[in-house]
Amino acid sequence: MSSYPLLIVTAVTAEADAVRAGLARGDVVVEAVGVGPAAAAAGTARLLTGRAYRAVVSAGIAGGFAGRAAVGSLVIAARSIAADLGAESPDGFLPVEELGFGTTVLDADPHLVKALQAALPGAVSGDVLTLATVTGTAPTADRLAARFPLAAAEAMEGFGVATAAAGAGVPFAELRAVSNPVGPRDRAAWRLGDAFAALRAAAPALASLP
């Protein structure tokens, strides 16, 4: 294992606290960098400047797509996808690839993915969508599920963290704990406690990453 520490970034302090509560090792840095892809990219880039890390992980809670990732489960991202980065058109949404402006898809490091899968055998593996606007209706959830058949969850930071990691040449992974289904917004149905408990339980697996 590298002598450099692991960097775990979350959106909010409650997520960071849940990860820290499950850690017993000292070679892990956990920081909350803010909500949304822009804050995640900027905050992660700042943390990666001036200090070497062996890898960076975007961790936190997420919405799970029905039939793909149940509430309370963990999701290991194979890819982080900026699902709303593009343009509307009369024929539907156009991702930036079709506009010729870049990419909406960043792969997680395969060695980190394999290590997480081995350490967390009960976790779901799939794509994790990054959106600046969280899904709040059934039609939007259905459209996203159709556009991204491998998507297991949606959150707001992964692609931003992955962008910063790629710019710094640092391996990247994303791990999410599902607190609610993707779809109609119903805060009463969210199981934040279960999601935070899942993050806490997964912390040793994160700390063991090479």
C-alpha positions in Angstrom: 0.0 0.0 0.0 1.2 3.5 -0.7 2.6 5.6 2.2 0.4 8.5 1.1 -3.0 9.0 2.8 -6.4 8.4 1.3 -8.6 11.4 0.7 -12.4 10.9 1.2 -14.6 13.9 0.3 -18.2 14.3 1.2 -20.7 17.0 0.5 -21.8 17.8 4.1 -20.4 17.5 7.6 -22.9 14.8 8.6 -21.6 12.5 5.9 -18.0 13.2 6.9 -18.8 12.5 10.5 -20.4 9.2 9.6 -17.3 8.1 7.7 -14.9 9.3 10.5 -17.0 7.4 13.1 -16.2 4.1 11.4 -12.4 4.7 10.9 -9.8 3.3 13.1 -6.8 4.2 11.0 -4.9 7.5 10.8 -3.8 7.5 7.2 -7.2 8.8 5.9 -8.3 12.4 5.5 -12.0 13.1 5.4 -13.3 16.5 4.4 -16.7 18.0 3.5 -16.4 20.1 0.4 -19.9 21.4 -0.3 -23.0 20.4 -2.2 -23.1 20.1 -6.0 -20.7 19.3 -8.7 -19.0 22.8 -8.8 -18.4 22.9 -5.1 -17.2 19.3 -5.2 -14.7 19.9 -8.0 -13.4 23.2 -6.5 -13.1 21.8 -3.0 -11.4 18.6 -4.1 -9.0 20.4 -6.4 -8.0 22.6 -3.4 -7.4 19.6 -1.2 -5.3 17.9 -3.9 -3.1 20.9 -4.3 0.1 20.8 -2.2 -0.4 17.3 -0.7 0.0 13.9 -2.2 -2.8 11.3 -1.8 -2.9 7.7 -2.9 -6.5 8.0 -4.1 -9.6 10.1 -3.7 -13.1 8.8 -2.9 -16.4 10.6 -3.3 -18.6 9.3 -0.5 -22.0 10.2 0.8 -25.7 9.5 0.7 -27.7 9.1 -2.6 -31.0 8.3 -4.1 -31.3 4.7 -5.5 -33.1 3.8 -8.7 -36.1 1.5 -8.1 -35.2 -2.2 -8.7 -31.5 -1.4 -8.8 -30.4 -0.1 -5.4 -32.6 -0.5 -2.4 -32.8 2.1 0.5 -30.0 1.3 3.0 -27.8 -0.4 0.4 -24.3 0.7 -0.7 -23.5 1.5 -4.4 -20.0 1.3 -5.8 -19.7 3.5 -8.9 -18.2 1.9 -12.1 -18.6 5.3 -13.7 -19.6 8.8 -12.5 -21.9 10.5 -15.1 -22.9 14.1 -15.4 -26.4 13.3 -16.3 -27.7 16.9 -16.8 -24.6 18.3 -18.6 -25.7 19.2 -22.1 -28.5 20.9 -23.9 -32.2 20.5 -24.5 -33.5 19.9 -28.0 -36.9 19.2 -29.7 -35.7 15.6 -30.0 -34.6 15.3 -26.4 -31.6 15.9 -24.2 -28.2 16.2 -25.9 -25.2 15.4 -23.8 -22.0 17.5 -24.3 -20.4 14.6 -26.3 -23.0 15.3 -29.0 -22.3 19.0 -28.8 -18.5 18.4 -29.2 -17.7 20.0 -25.9 -16.1 17.2 -23.8 -17.4 14.3 -21.8 -20.1 13.4 -19.3 -18.6 10.1 -18.2 -15.6 9.5 -16.0 -14.6 5.9 -15.1 -13.7 5.0 -11.6 -10.3 3.4 -11.1 -10.8 -0.3 -11.8 -8.3 -1.4 -9.1 -10.2 0.7 -6.5 -13.6 -0.7 -7.8 -12.3 -4.2 -7.5 -11.0 -3.6 -4.0 -14.3 -2.1 -2.9 -16.3 -5.0 -4.4 -14.1 -7.5 -2.5 -14.4 -5.6 0.8 -18.1 -4.9 0.4 -19.6 -8.0 -1.3 -23.2 -6.9 -0.6 -22.8 -3.6 -2.4 -24.4 -2.9 -5.7 -22.1 -2.0 -8.6 -23.3 0.4 -11.3 -23.1 3.9 -12.7 -23.8 6.8 -10.3 -25.4 9.9 -11.9 -24.3 13.4 -10.8 -27.0 16.0 -11.1 -27.1 19.7 -10.1 -30.8 19.3 -9.6 -32.0 16.3 -7.6 -34.8 14.3 -9.2 -38.2 15.0 -7.6 -40.8 13.5 -9.9 -41.6 10.1 -11.3 -41.4 11.2 -15.0 -37.9 12.5 -14.5 -36.8 9.3 -12.7 -38.3 7.2 -15.5 -36.4 9.3 -18.1 -33.1 9.0 -16.3 -33.6 5.2 -15.8 -34.3 4.8 -19.5 -31.3 7.0 -20.6 -28.9 5.3 -18.2 -29.8 1.6 -17.9 -26.7 0.9 -15.8 -27.4 3.7 -13.3 -27.9 2.4 -9.7 -28.0 5.8 -7.9 -27.9 9.6 -8.3 -26.1 12.2 -6.2 -24.7 15.6 -6.7 -20.9 15.5 -6.4 -19.2 12.4 -7.9 -18.5 13.8 -11.4 -17.0 17.0 -9.8 -14.7 15.0 -7.5 -13.8 12.7 -10.4 -13.0 15.8 -12.6 -10.6 17.2 -9.9 -9.0 13.8 -9.4 -8.4 13.3 -13.1 -6.8 16.8 -13.4 -4.5 15.9 -10.5 -3.7 12.4 -11.9 -5.1 10.7 -8.7 -7.1 7.5 -8.8 -10.8 8.0 -8.1 -13.7 6.0 -6.7 -17.2 6.8 -5.6 -19.2 5.0 -2.9 -22.8 5.9 -2.0 -25.3 4.8 0.7 -28.9 5.0 -0.5 -31.2 7.0 1.7 -34.3 7.3 -0.5 -35.7 6.1 -3.9 -35.1 8.3 -6.9 -38.4 9.9 -7.8 -41.1 12.0 -6.1 -39.6 14.0 -3.2 -40.9 12.7 0.1 -38.7 13.6 3.0 -40.8 11.6 5.4 -39.8 8.4 3.6 -36.1 9.1 3.7 -34.0 6.8 5.9 -31.0 9.0 6.6 -30.1 7.1 9.7 -29.8 3.9 7.8 -27.7 5.6 5.1 -25.4 7.1 7.6 -25.0 3.8 9.4 -24.1 2.1 6.1 -21.5 4.8 5.5 -20.1 4.2 8.9 -20.0 0.5 8.4 -18.2 0.9 5.0 -15.5 3.2 6.4 -13.0 0.3 7.2 -13.3 -0.9 3.6 -12.5 2.6 2.3 -9.5 2.9 4.6 -8.2 -0.4 3.3 -8.1 0.8 -0.3 -4.6 0.5 -1.8 
